[in-house]
Amino acid sequence: MPDGHFSPDGSRRRLLVALGRQRVGKTALLNALIQYFRADGSQIEVWNADQQNRTHSLSTFFSDASVPPEGGLADTRGWIESKLKDQVERGYHAVLDAGGGVTGFSALVEDVPIVDALASQGTDVIGLFCVGPEQADLDYLDTFARGANFMPKATMIVMNAGLVTSGRAPRAAFTPILDNAAFKAAVDRGAKTVMFPALSCMAEVTDRGLTFEDAAAGKVKPGQQPMSMFDPTRVREWWTKKVPDFFAKFPPEWLPSAQSASVIAAEKA
Amino acid sequence: MESQSQPRLTRKKRIRQYSGRGDIYAWLRAHHGDVFRRRDVEQHPWPALIREMVVDGVRREDGLEPTVKNVARVWERVCRDVAAEAAAAKPKRVPPSRISPEWRPTVVPQRAVAPVQQPAPLAPAVTPSGRKSLVDPNDPPHVQAEMAKIERIFDEDESKRLKLY
């Protein structure tokens, strides 16, 4: 039984929250993260509070994703609170897609300093701020950082290379936002930065609701059109090289790693 | 061959086997100091270190070469074990002092300190390519370090693009 402070695998519980405005890649990031770490045996609960995104929400990819009941902000806030309580009691890692705009999550953090409150209960909160190359993409960071509403020590600013217009270099695209005061302030407070690798055929995979492993193997669901000739290779290159490189850049204690059978197997390798 | 002309990143060490642990663990444990320093200066050192491991004959149990994912995970375990051992190590006995217990250092009266003149703000450096560096010398050191890391992310991205064309 978990003792209330640790996951069943013995590590502190982690809650990874993806934040950012609409269409900056929060769901794509979490989709990759959940598939990647579940494949290694991590027990990760999926909380999908993104109620504006129906087509590509986490519930499309994970049949076990929890969703809040129909209702307003207060209902979603209450639902998130109940999930956090459950996590504390049962001990597991979780990811939360908070959605964009004013959300139940933003209402909760305005009300309660949840990072400290959860830390005392054994849950480490990791903020994943997803940004594209537009200045407005940093508004979220600015809003949450101001007044220290939600700026965990474990904050990762994820520059989504998938949002860079084809043919443009990420350096040229992202450099302007690096001068933004909100970005500098977040880095000054300890935020780290990574670049989520682009997958040019991401929509081909997600529109079909495929796992990256299946897409890399060229598998589609019954009745679906096969992917184009080179797309499985593109996905394989991304899934087996670029994505592991991406997660390797995170401090390990910010990730929902499994300390379970797969790791022991790797250690014995 | 390119790999033969490159200097080693780690000093070759004698590899000791650990019960219940594999070759990757043993290699990382033997080279812990070098790997730790490498991670400090390089954002993503694993591919180069894995090449070195492979040269040293390290393989997974299934005979394949280790992946970044394997090595990064085993590294977590190595760091935990090294830290636990260091914490458990008994402090060395301190030899008895020959200095009298009555001895006290001579106190020198403090001199007035001249006010320190703040240096003028520095302009951001310019990279060899003529591009303005992201690192602003006026920022605190930890911000400069993060901006330098972002610069390396972009460099890495561009070098991959160049290889494609």
Interface residues (C-beta under 8 A of the other chain):
Chain A: D40 A161 A169 P170 R171 F174 T175 L178 K184 V187 D188 G190 A191 K192 T193 V194 M195 P244 D245 F247 A248 K249 P252 S257 V263 A265 A266 E267 K268 A269
Chain B: G20 R21 G22 D23 I24 Y25 Q43 H44 W46 R59 R60 E61 D62 P66 T67 V68 K69 N70 A72 R73 V74 W75 E76 R77 L134 D139 P140 H142 V143 E146 M147 K149 I150 I153 F154 D157 E158 R161
